[in-house]
Amino acid sequence: MQLADFDFELPEDLIATRPARPRTSARLLVAEGDGIRDLHVRDLVDVFRPGDLLVLNNTRVIPARLFGRRQRGEAVAKVEITLLEPHPQGWRALAKPLRKVALGEEIVFSDSLRASVVAKSETDLVLGFNLTGPDFDAELGVAGSMPLPPYIAAKRPADEADKADYQTVFARHAGAVAAPTASLHFDAEMLARLAAKGVEFAEVTLHVGAGTFLPVKVDDVTTHRMHAEWGEVTDAAATRIAAAKSEGRRVIAVGTTALRLIETAAASGTIAPWVGPTDIFIYPGYRFHVTDALMTNFHLPKSTLLLLVSALMGKDRMDRIYAHAISTGYRFFSYGDASLLIPDPAK
């Protein structure tokens, strides 16, 4: 498999920079077997069956983008920080401009929030903040902004609307620096309607990292090294998933993050409680253990996520699905429309 095989031309005007409102008004491409239906997310109440188990990622996106200032003598300079993940000494982070930030230097973000550079590499740095715990969370909520994907951030800054738009309605555990975007299409009313129909839910946690936007840089995709992200499948979630599989009910991952996590927890062939970092890389040829279907947005060319959906549906099938999506004007990427991918069990 060559990376070039997973490339496609995407018109610039199909890249969404704002979500559909209301959330459930987003378009939904349903690919089941060899067919394609053009619906809307609100139609999922008619598409899902009683007994279907939806696996939701309940991670919460933190306002990880910070704008600060550093001072040397009389000179004051601006610096942009994007938090990546917790570190024993504080937070690992990206900085712009990184080369001008010195080890030991202090960066001030607000009257209450500041940090010192305690470590630095060629690619990132580690910041030790003056606050921890709830105090840090509170000040970050004031000083920080939502870490929009690069293809949106290049067109506009994050604003107040993004604080709600880029967060799922069931977000519980803070730690992600990117949203599980398929889940952004659900609102409380939709979840209630699905529950009333008999659809069941299992919640897992995968803290989505900035690495989700990293491109694949090797021609032979099988040699790509995946970034690691922390996740947890609780005993309750594993029990629900195992029960659905044993009873012949469909397990439907909402988002590639939920799918990657439950497949990690089922690496032995059977789902089990699991906690820790996962760097699972799913590409064509992968054998799925628990996932029967996937709800997901439309992904970047040459991305690990495009490889993942090609593993689920088959590459030729995904080529046809994406060609249909482009020709009929579906909106792509994080704030874009959704697809429901249901492979033919016989294949």
N, C-alpha and C positions, 0 to 999 in steps of 0.2 A: 504494500500500500504506500503510495506516494502522496505527499501533502498536496500537490497540485490537483489530485483527483477530488479534493474536497474544497475546491474554489468555485465561486460563482460571481456573476456580476449583479450588484445590487444598486438600483437607482437611489441616489442620495435622498430624494424626497420621501422614501419609504422608511427612513430611520426616524423613529418617534422620539421627540424631545419632551413631550407631555403625555400623561396617561389619558385613556378614555374616561369620560365622566358621564354617568356614574361608572364605577369599576366594571360592573357586569354588562355594560353596553359594548365592551370590546368585542371584536369579531373572534370567532372560534372556528378553526378548521378541524373537522373531525375526519381522521384517516383511519378507517377500519377495514381490515382485509385489503382488498384492492380498490375500495371506493373512497370518494372524497365528498364530504358535505360541508357547505358554507353556512354556519350558524352564528350565534352570539353566545357569550359566556352565560347569560341568563338562561339559555336553553339547556344547560347541563342538568337541570332538574329532570328533564325528559330523557336525557342521554344516559345518565347513571342509573343503575338498577338497585332495588332494595338489596341490602347485603354487601354491596360494594364497600371496600375499605379504602378510604383516602388517607394517604400518609402525608402529613403536613410538617413542614420545618418551622418550628416556633422560635427560631433565633430572632433577636432584636438588633437592628442596625443602630450603631452608635453614631453621633455626629462627629465623625472622625477627621474632618478637614478643618484645620485651624490656620488662622492668619496671625502671625506674630511679628515682633520686631526684636532685633538684636542690636547692641550698642558697643562700639569700641571707641573710647575717648569721646570726642564730640560727634563722631559719625554714627548715624542710625540707619539701619537697613531693614527692609521687609523680608520675611521668609514665610513660605507656605509649607505646612506640615500635614501629612496624611498618616494617621496612626494605622498600623498594620496588625499588631497582635501584642498581648501582654508579654512582658519580659521580667525576669527576676529583679531587674534594677528599675523597672518602670514600663515603658512601651517601646517596641521597635517601630520605626517610622521612616517614611520617605520625606525628603526635604527638597525644596526648590528655592534657591540654588544650593545643592548639596556641597559643592566644592568650596563655597565661601563660608560655610559654617564650621567653626573650630571646636575641637574637643575642649570641654570645660566651659564653653560659652553658655550664657544664660539667654533664653528666649522668653519674652514676655507676651502673653496672649490677652490678658485683661488685668484689671486691678487686683484680682484674686488668684489668677492662674498663671503660673510660670513654670519653666522647666530648665534643667541643665543638661548639656550634652555629655553623657557619661561614657559613650562608646561610639565609634564611627568606623564604617567600612567604605569600600568603593561604591556601594550601592545604596546603603541606608545608614541609619544611626539609631542609638538608643537614648531615649529621653527619661530623665528622672524628674518627676513632677513634685511640686511642693505640697500637693494634696493627694490623698488616697481614699479608697472606699466611697461611701455615699457623698462625701464632700467633693471628691473629684468628679463623680458622675453629675452632680448638680451644676458645677461650674462648667463642665464640658458641654452640658445642655444649653448653657447660655452663650458660651464663646464659640462653640463648634458649629459647623454646618454639615448637611448630609453629603456623604462622599459619592456624588453622582458618577456614573461610568465615564470614562475618558471621552467617548464619542458624544456625550451630552455636555459634559463640562467644557468641551472645546467650543461649544456654541452658545452657552449661557451659564451664569453662575447659579448655584443652588439658592433657593429662596424659601420663604415660610411655607409655601404650598408643598414643597418637597418633604418637609418634616412629617407630613401625613401621607403624601402620595408614595413615598419610598419606604413605607413601613407596612407590614401585613397587619390585619386586624386581630390576629392571634399571636402577635409577637410577645414573648415572655422573657426570654433569657438574653440579656445584652452581651454582645461580643462580636457581631458581624460588622464588616466594613463594606459589604455589598449585600443587596437584598436578594432573597429567594424569589425572583421576579414572577414566576408563574403564580405564586400565591397572592400577588398584589391584585389579582382579578376578583378575589372573593370579598364580600362584605358580610356583615352580621346577618342580614336578612337572607342572603343566599345560603349561608351555612345552616340557618334555621329551617329553611325550606328543604334542604337536602336531608337533614336529620329527620324531619317529619315524614319523608318518603321512605326512610329506613336505611339510608346511607350511613355508614359508620366512619369513625375517624380514629387515627392513631397519630400522636404527636412525637416527633423526634427533634433533636437539636443538632444542627451543623452550622458552626460559625463561619459564614462565607468570607473568604479572604480576598484581598486585592489580586491575588494570583489567578482568580477566575477570569480576569481580562487579559492575562498574558498570552501572546500568540505562540503557536507552535513554530519552532525555528529549525526543525530538522526535516530533511526531505523524506526519510524513512520514518513514518509516524510511529512505528512500533518502538523506536528508540527514544521517544520523548519521555522526559522525566516530569511527572506531575507534581504540582505543589501540594503541600500537606495542609489540612484543615482539621480543627478539633470538632469532634462530634460525640453524641451519646444517644444510644437506643436503650431506653429504660426497660426494666423487666415487664412493666405493664404494656409498653408498646410492642415488645417482642411477643408477648402472649397473645395480643390482639392479632398480630400479623400471622403468627403460627396457626391460630384458630381459623382465620379466613382461608389460609392455604389448605388446611386439613378438610375444610368443609366445601372446598371447590368454589369459593367466592373470589372475586377479582381483587387483587391488591394493586391499587393505582397510585403511583407516586406523583405528588403535585410538586413538580420541579426536579431538575437534574440533581440538586443538592440532596433532596430527600432520597432520590433513587440511589445515588452513590453511597449514601450512608447505610441504607438497608441492605444493599448488596455487599458492603463491607462486613456488616454484622452477620451476613449469611454466607460468608466465604467457605464455610465447611459444608455447605449444602443445605443447612437448616438454620433458620433465624434464631438468634440468641441475644441476650443483653450484651451491650458493647459500649465501651467508652475509650476515647483516646484520639490521636491524630490519624487521619486516613489520607493516603495519597493514591487511592485506587484510580486507575486509568482504564476507561471502558472504550473499546474501539471494535470495529467489525471483527467477528470471530468470538467475541465474549459470550459465555453461556450464562444467561440470567437465572438466578436461583429463586427469587421471590417476586420480582416485578412482572405484572401482567400487562400494564399499560402505563402511559406517562402523559401528564399534562405539562406543557412547556411552552415557552415563547419561541420565536424564530431567532436563530443564532448567527454569529459572525462567520464569514467564510474562513476556512482553514483553522477552525477552533476545535478544542477538545470536546466542546459540547455538540458540535456538528458530528464529530466522530461518534459520540455516545448515541445520538438518535439514529445514526446510520447503523450502529450495532443492533439496536432494537428493531428497526423496521427493514433493514437492508438498504444498501447504498442506492441501488437503482430506484427503489421505491421513494427514498428521500429526495432524490433528484427530481422526481416527478412532483412530489408534494411541494417542494420549494419553487419549482417552475410555476405551478398553479398559484401559489401564494403571491409571487411577484407579479404575475400577469393579471391577477384580480385585485391588486392593491392592498394586500395585508401590510400592516405596520410592523416593523422589525425591532428587535432587541429589547432592552429592559422595560421600557414604557410602551412596548408594542402590543400587538394582538397575541392570541394564544392558539395553540394546537392541542388536540387530544389524539395521541398516537396509540392505536390498538393493533398490535401485530396479529397476523393470522396464526392461531395456535398450531395449526397443522404444519406450518413452515418453521 
